[in-house]
Amino acid sequence: MRRLIVGLVTLALLAGPARALAAPRSLPPYDPSMTGTIVDYRLAGVEPDGDPIDQVVLKTRLGHSRGVPPLNLIISSYLENFKPDTTPILPDLLNGSTTAQNLGGFLQGKALLTDDAGDVLFIGSFVAEAFLDNTNHTVMSFFSSSGTSIGTLKGIFSLRKTSNNVLLSGSFHGGLLLSSDARRQLAAHRGHAMKPIKDIISAVTVHPAPMLGRSTKPSASAPLRTGYGGSAGTTRHINPWSIVAAAGAVVSLALAAMLFLMERRKQRSASLQ
């Protein structure tokens, strides 16, 4: 029951964009397709209940829709991977009247709309439920620098693994108000080479979502801030192979100590005879 309450409270805090989407808005309709790739996926920490936290960065492209030219959608987020015994009971982000079935994780972070050069047009919130069938139910909300809502999107995207990459595809629907300044910037930078993803997402700071999959209070073992590309944070990235190597070193040291003691006992026995 505690996990259910924690999950529902957290989702209520994070799913503000979903409520905004349901409210009446005068935003022009916007229904873009989405394609892209995962450009970064790394272990960032472990929750107190053992759920791994991964840093996930997505580079995607929104297609032309209803007079809005193609846009780049860059996602900087954290993914909490649920275990069978830590999976919270949550409503489906896209249909609050149903429970999310076969839920494998939860993503939370920032969404950035950019032109072809990677210059940021708008920044918004991003939440998604990751399911075990490689589909993701997503809600995003974008705001102007004054805090006015300029875009709300929800939809589904899926993952397809290839021999050397993971491809993303999906579609969204909602509304987007693209200012004349943004349109001029898109036209001026059309066809330009995109700057490094690290430089684009440096405009935002992303924190792991609190409480999801967590039945205990936050502790120092949970990452509070982890920068893409190894920038400063309150915790360090833990490489799984480093853990394996450390464990192997401990075992080797123990074996060496045991063999040393056995050899000393043999020498003592020999000297007493």
Number of C-alpha atoms within 10 A of each C-alpha: 8 10 19 15 13 20 23 17 15 16 20 14 12 19 21 15 23 22 10 16 18 10 8 7 15 9 15 15 19 20 20 24 18 23 19 20 17 16 14 15 15 16 16 25 24 17 24 17 16 16 21 19 24 22 24 21 24 20 18 21 22 22 17 15 14 12 10 18 16 19 23 24 22 23 25 28 26 26 27 26 23 22 16 10 8 16 21 26 18 24 18 18 22 17 11 11 9 11 13 20 12 12 23 21 23 26 25 26 25 23 24 25 20 23 24 21 19 23 18 19 20 18 23 21 23 24 29 27 25 24 17 12 11 13 19 24 22 23 28 26 26 25 16 15 10 6 8 9 19 20 26 27 24 24 21 18 21 19 17 12 10 8 5 6 11 14 16 21 18 17 17 21 16 21 23 21 19 17 12 9 10 16 14 11 18 20 13 13 15 15 11 11 10 15 12 10 19 14 11 18 21 13 10 14 14 20 17 24 22 18 17 27 28 22 16 11 10 14 10 10 12 21 21 18 17 22 21 22 9 9 11 11 13 11 16 15 16 13 12 10 9 10 11 11 11 12 12 12 12 12 12 12 12 12 12 12 12 12 12 11 12 11 12 12 12 10 11 10 10 9 8 6 5
